[in-house]
Amino acid sequence: MCEPGKAPKGLLRSTQYFPSRDQLLTALIPGYHAPQDTIGRASRVTLVLASVVRDAASAGALHNPFLPACAPLLSARAAAEAQRLSPGALQGVPDDAIIRALVAWSQLFGSVSFELFGHFVGVVENAGAIFDQAVTEVCAFIGISMPEDL
């Protein structure tokens, strides 16, 4: 059983072998470093997601999706990370929503990765329908209501 705020042992075991996140992400391609002129383009999706969350917060349309008795507690480390990020693209967004947005971002990229690398093959017939639902689900998780006609 998982204790709140504690990752199951071994969940992130592979990260212990790499002193930095970048080394972990590029470990499959020794010596690879993304060209500086690609970083802006690679950030577009992230910045769009951040602007949607920030705009929802400033419009008063961002809410905590959890019942108060079921809301996970934000750890001090996660809160510190959220506070580090809030002066930038997520200015004015509550700390817990920043963390939910980061989780949603990784979830959406994971869904795209599953489609690109064939993990849905033989399991899912309509990956587009699954992705559309994933967008709806992560928006609800962040605390943004989606119009029903999307």
N, C-alpha and C positions, 0 to 999 in steps of 0.2 A: 504494500500500500504506500502511496506517496503522501508525505507530509507536506502541508502547505509551505511553499517557499523552498522546498528541497527537490532537486532533480533526482530521478532514479539513478542509482549507481550505475556507471558505465554508459549512461545516455550520451554524454559528450566525451567519452574516453579518448577518441581520436584527437581531440584538440590538445591533449597534454603533450603530444610529440612535436607541436609546432609553437614556437615562441610568439607568433603573431597570427592574427586572423588571415592576413594576406598570404602568409606562407601556407596556411591550411588550404585556402581557396585555390592557390596556384600550384599546389604540391604535385599535381598530375602532369604539369608541364614545367620541368626544371628550367630555371633561368627566365621564365616568362614574367614580364611586367607589362600591364596594359599601357598602350601609348597614351600620352597625356591628352591628345586631341580626341580620344574616344570617351573620356570620362564625362564630359558634358552630355553627350548623347546617351550614355549609359544611365545617367541620373534622371532622364526625363520622366519615366514612369514613377519613380520615387517622388519627384517634386510634384507631379500631378496629384498623387495620392495625398501628399502632405497638404497641398492647397485645398483639396476637397474637405479634409478633416478640419483644417484651420477655418475655412469658410463656414462649415457647419457649426463650429464652436462660436464664431463671432456672430452668427445669425441666431444663436440660441437653439439650434436644431440638433445639438449633440447631447446625448443622455447616456447615463450608465445603464447598460442593458441587463444588469444583474439585480435580482431582488436583494435588498439590503442584507438579509440574513445569509445569502449565498455569495455575496460579492467577495472575490479573492482579495486578500490583503496585499497591498503593494509593498514589496520588501524595500528596505532602506537602499540597497544597491540599485534596484530598478528605479526607484524614485530619483536617486542621484543621476542616473543615466538620462531619465526623462527631463530633469532640470537642466542637464547639460545641453540637451537638444532643443529645449523650448525657446531660447532666444532666436533661433534661426527660422526655418521654414514652418515650425510648429508653434510659433509665438501665440500665446493666448489659449492654448489647448491644455486642459487639465492633465496632470502627470499620468493618471491611470489610462486616459484615452490615448496618450502618446504611446504607451506600452502596448495597448490593444492594436493601435495602428501599425506598429512594428511587427507584431505577430501576424496581423492580416496581410501585410506586405509579403512576409515570408511564405504565408499560406498560398497567396495568389501565384507567386513565382514557383512554388512547388507544384501547383496545378499545371502551370505552363510546362514545366520540366517533365512532368508525367506524360503529357501529350507529346512533347517533342521527342522523348526517348522511348516511346512505345509502351509505357507501363499500363496504359489503358487497353491495349490490344488484347482481344479475347475476353475482355471483362466488360467494357463499356462500348455500346454501339454508337452513342451520340455524345461525344466528348464536349461539343459546344453547349449542349444542354446542361451538362455537369458543370462546366466553367461558369455559365450564366448563373446557375444556382449558387456556386461558390462565391461569386461576387455579391449576390444578395446576402448570403450567410455572413461573409466577413464584414459587410456594411452593418448588419445587425449587431455583430460582435463588437465593432468599434463604437456603435451607438448612433448610427445614422440610419434613419428610416428611408427605405427605397420606395419610389412610386410603384404601384402594382403593374403598370403598363410597360415597364422596361424589360 
